[in-house]
Amino acid sequence: MTPLPLSIDSTSLPSNVPARLGVVDREQWLALASAMKSAGAVLLSLWGTDDRDRDGRFRVRAAYLLRHEVVVVEHPMPATAPSYPGLEDRFPVAARLQRTTADLLGVVAEGGDGRGWVQHGRWSRQAFPLRRDSDPVPRTAASEPYRFVSVSGDGVHEIPVGPVHAGTIEPGGFRFSVVGEKVLRLEQRLGYTHKGVARRFEQLSQREGHRLAARLSGDSAVAFSWAYCAALESITGTPVPPRAAALRALALERERIANHLGDLGALGNDAGFAAGLAQFSRLKEDLLRENARALGARYLLDWVVPGGVATDLASERMGVEAAQLAALEATVLELKTLYDEHPGLQDRFREAGRLSAEVVEKLGAVGLAARASGMGQDLRIDMPWPPYDWLEPRLIQQSTGDVAARVQVRFGELLESIRLCQTLLARLPDGAIRVEVPIASPDRLGLGLIEGWRGPVMIALHCGAEGAIRRCHGHDPSWQNWPLLEHAILDNIVPDFPLINKSFNLSYSGHDG
């Protein structure tokens, strides 16, 4: 590892990827943020903790994602009127993370947006649910009108959408400023699905936390539970058996395949091609049924456990899975040709919701959305942890940044995940599927970082005494990518919003926490 700039001391941070931790004062907090921005880092997450019972201080932490390592920076603050310099001028994603930290902990970013983000009138403005002396179920308060940014001018009007939507999708508020059907501005309001998971983690033991982590965003259950287990295993120095690591990767890639299948069908449907929805839905259902037969559940919420996996893959299922993957690959290639050559689909996909590489870089996008604009990285390639250190995944990228590009990245990643699953089945190691994980020492901080299907999923686990969890912070890549949607819709028409939105398919639940 290269030394941090500004002569800031750092120590190695337990993690499944290269990571380190540095403690900084106010001036160093800002100076290091500037240095990280210059180095091309992404602000991966920002969160706060109440440590007054330990040393009388609050802390705010920022995790920066560089190409080949993660740097976590910690800034202690006094207990009275805790505040810190805001980072939104350097990293736009910081704005919402800072607002959330202020809502939950009362630690305020100086000069930032003072509006609440996840509070929504659910508790008093003087109550902070993540403070250690707060009521676990704070009293409710009257909801206050949200101050959306208004746009004025001849012919400009507003269209409010949500927060309650048709169908079964989760709530989110969208305020469109339009002229005719052309969108001039979109402002989001999220936080409606805030569940208080950080406080719930504190009621669980270290060996139970993976079950809650898997439920932060159900479509990323394997990614989140693996990230949690990776943090705990790194803190305790527990090596996972090679067979267990390979089985985890098999499950993670099947999760990626399932989500891409579902979204490719939905994208076809939103563009008026219902046959695409029918075909991809059938393929996803076949995959989920095989999950249930081979691994015990359609969605693997409780399958990745500390030290390994809950159940083994029986030898008789390996041939069945290999045959299913081969048939899936052939069908996906046929459907890709159909999508590529369908004039109606391509007319809707091309140039819709375009994001330039400059916008993606400025906003700090990650994962699939960034790779569709020729930017971003893939942790499986840049920081490969077992078994990705020998699987050698291929990077899938496009450059145009529109819906068509995001569709092509999905097809590419789907086919690559099929190849990785086939490789895993052919080279699945023998041996144990689980080892015992000891109780971690108190006050140990560890990081788990996994490339989920949307992008990097992070768990920061701070251990308490006697096997308890002192604090667990989960971060979904939707935090980085929801603001992209506000830019992608500009100069498009309102009826294209569902299609553009689905091309990202971001999580409400994982984002709100």
Secondary structure in CASP SS format (residue, H / E / C, confidence):
PFRMAT SS
TARGET T0000
AUTHOR 0000-0000-0000
METHOD secondary structure of the structure
MODEL  1
M C 1.00
T C 1.00
P C 1.00
L C 1.00
P H 1.00
L H 1.00
S H 1.00
I C 1.00
D C 1.00
S E 1.00
T E 1.00
S E 1.00
L C 1.00
P C 1.00
S E 1.00
N C 1.00
V C 1.00
P C 1.00
A E 1.00
R E 1.00
L E 1.00
G E 1.00
V E 1.00
V C 1.00
D C 1.00
R H 1.00
E H 1.00
Q H 1.00
W H 1.00
L H 1.00
A H 1.00
L H 1.00
A H 1.00
S H 1.00
A H 1.00
M H 1.00
K H 1.00
S H 1.00
A C 1.00
G C 1.00
A C 1.00
V E 1.00
L E 1.00
L E 1.00
S E 1.00
L E 1.00
W E 1.00
G E 1.00
T E 1.00
D E 1.00
D E 1.00
R H 1.00
D H 1.00
R H 1.00
D H 1.00
G C 1.00
R E 1.00
F E 1.00
R E 1.00
V E 1.00
R E 1.00
A E 1.00
A E 1.00
Y E 1.00
L E 1.00
L C 1.00
R C 1.00
H C 1.00
E C 1.00
V E 1.00
V E 1.00
V E 1.00
V E 1.00
E E 1.00
H E 1.00
P E 1.00
M E 1.00
P E 1.00
A C 1.00
T C 1.00
A C 1.00
P C 1.00
S E 1.00
Y E 1.00
P E 1.00
G C 1.00
L C 1.00
E C 1.00
D C 1.00
R C 1.00
F C 1.00
P C 1.00
V C 1.00
A H 1.00
A H 1.00
R H 1.00
L H 1.00
Q H 1.00
R H 1.00
T H 1.00
T H 1.00
A H 1.00
D H 1.00
L H 1.00
L H 1.00
G C 1.00
V C 1.00
V E 1.00
A E 1.00
E E 1.00
G C 1.00
G C 1.00
D C 1.00
G C 1.00
R C 1.00
G C 1.00
W C 1.00
V C 1.00
Q C 1.00
H C 1.00
G C 1.00
R C 1.00
W C 1.00
S C 1.00
R C 1.00
Q C 1.00
A C 1.00
F C 1.00
P C 1.00
L C 1.00
R C 1.00
R C 1.00
D C 1.00
S C 1.00
D C 1.00
P C 1.00
V C 1.00
P C 1.00
R C 1.00
T C 1.00
A C 1.00
A C 1.00
S C 1.00
E C 1.00
P C 1.00
Y C 1.00
R C 1.00
F C 1.00
V C 1.00
S C 1.00
V C 1.00
S C 1.00
G C 1.00
D C 1.00
G C 1.00
V E 1.00
H E 1.00
E E 1.00
I E 1.00
P E 1.00
V E 1.00
G C 1.00
P C 1.00
V C 1.00
H C 1.00
A C 1.00
G C 1.00
T C 1.00
I C 1.00
E C 1.00
P C 1.00
G C 1.00
G E 1.00
F E 1.00
R E 1.00
F E 1.00
S E 1.00
V E 1.00
V E 1.00
G C 1.00
E C 1.00
K E 1.00
V E 1.00
L E 1.00
R E 1.00
L E 1.00
E E 1.00
Q E 1.00
R E 1.00
L C 1.00
G C 1.00
Y C 1.00
T C 1.00
H C 1.00
K C 1.00
G C 1.00
V H 1.00
A H 1.00
R H 1.00
R H 1.00
F H 1.00
E C 1.00
Q C 1.00
L C 1.00
S E 1.00
Q C 1.00
R C 1.00
E C 1.00
G H 1.00
H H 1.00
R H 1.00
L H 1.00
A H 1.00
A C 1.00
R C 1.00
L C 1.00
S C 1.00
G H 1.00
D H 1.00
S H 1.00
A H 1.00
V H 1.00
A H 1.00
F H 1.00
S H 1.00
W H 1.00
A H 1.00
Y H 1.00
C H 1.00
A H 1.00
A H 1.00
L H 1.00
E H 1.00
S H 1.00
I H 1.00
T H 1.00
G C 1.00
T C 1.00
P C 1.00
V C 1.00
P C 1.00
P H 1.00
R H 1.00
A H 1.00
A H 1.00
A H 1.00
L H 1.00
R H 1.00
A H 1.00
L H 1.00
A H 1.00
L H 1.00
E H 1.00
R H 1.00
E H 1.00
R H 1.00
I H 1.00
A H 1.00
N H 1.00
H H 1.00
L H 1.00
G H 1.00
D H 1.00
L H 1.00
G H 1.00
A H 1.00
L H 1.00
G H 1.00
N H 1.00
D H 1.00
A C 1.00
G C 1.00
F C 1.00
A H 1.00
A H 1.00
G H 1.00
L H 1.00
A H 1.00
Q H 1.00
F H 1.00
S H 1.00
R H 1.00
L H 1.00
K H 1.00
E H 1.00
D H 1.00
L H 1.00
L H 1.00
R H 1.00
E H 1.00
N H 1.00
A H 1.00
R H 1.00
A H 1.00
L H 1.00
G C 1.00
A C 1.00
R C 1.00
Y C 1.00
L C 1.00
L C 1.00
D C 1.00
W C 1.00
V E 1.00
V E 1.00
P C 1.00
G C 1.00
G E 1.00
V E 1.00
A C 1.00
T C 1.00
D C 1.00
L C 1.00
A C 1.00
S H 1.00
E H 1.00
R H 1.00
M H 1.00
G H 1.00
V H 1.00
E H 1.00
A H 1.00
A H 1.00
Q H 1.00
L H 1.00
A H 1.00
A H 1.00
L H 1.00
E H 1.00
A H 1.00
T H 1.00
V H 1.00
L H 1.00
E H 1.00
L H 1.00
K H 1.00
T H 1.00
L H 1.00
Y H 1.00
D H 1.00
E H 1.00
H C 1.00
P H 1.00
G H 1.00
L H 1.00
Q H 1.00
D H 1.00
R H 1.00
F H 1.00
R C 1.00
E C 1.00
A C 1.00
G C 1.00
R C 1.00
L C 1.00
S C 1.00
A H 1.00
E H 1.00
V H 1.00
V H 1.00
E H 1.00
K H 1.00
L H 1.00
G C 1.00
A C 1.00
V C 1.00
G H 1.00
L H 1.00
A H 1.00
A H 1.00
R H 1.00
A C 1.00
S C 1.00
G C 1.00
M C 1.00
G C 1.00
Q C 1.00
D C 1.00
L H 1.00
R H 1.00
I H 1.00
D H 1.00
M C 1.00
P C 1.00
W C 1.00
P C 1.00
P C 1.00
Y H 1.00
D H 1.00
W H 1.00
L H 1.00
E C 1.00
P C 1.00
R C 1.00
L C 1.00
I C 1.00
Q C 1.00
Q C 1.00
S C 1.00
T C 1.00
G C 1.00
D C 1.00
V H 1.00
A H 1.00
A H 1.00
R H 1.00
V H 1.00
Q H 1.00
V H 1.00
R H 1.00
F H 1.00
G H 1.00
E H 1.00
L H 1.00
L H 1.00
E H 1.00
S H 1.00
I H 1.00
R H 1.00
L H 1.00
C H 1.00
Q H 1.00
T H 1.00
L H 1.00
L H 1.00
A H 1.00
R C 1.00
L C 1.00
P C 1.00
D C 1.00
G C 1.00
A C 1.00
I C 1.00
R E 1.00
V C 1.00
E C 1.00
V C 1.00
P C 1.00
I C 1.00
A C 1.00
S C 1.00
P C 1.00
D C 1.00
R C 1.00
L E 1.00
G E 1.00
L E 1.00
G E 1.00
L E 1.00
I E 1.00
E E 1.00
G C 1.00
W C 1.00
R C 1.00
G C 1.00
P E 1.00
V E 1.00
M E 1.00
I E 1.00
A E 1.00
L E 1.00
H E 1.00
C E 1.00
G C 1.00
A H 1.00
E H 1.00
G H 1.00
A E 1.00
I E 1.00
R E 1.00
R E 1.00
C E 1.00
H E 1.00
G E 1.00
H E 1.00
D C 1.00
P C 1.00
S H 1.00
W H 1.00
Q H 1.00
N H 1.00
W H 1.00
P H 1.00
L H 1.00
L H 1.00
E H 1.00
H H 1.00
A H 1.00
I C 1.00
L C 1.00
D C 1.00
N C 1.00
I E 1.00
V H 1.00
P H 1.00
D H 1.00
F H 1.00
P H 1.00
L H 1.00
I H 1.00
N H 1.00
K H 1.00
S H 1.00
F H 1.00
N C 1.00
L C 1.00
S C 1.00
Y C 1.00
S H 1.00
G H 1.00
H H 1.00
D H 1.00
G C 1.00
END
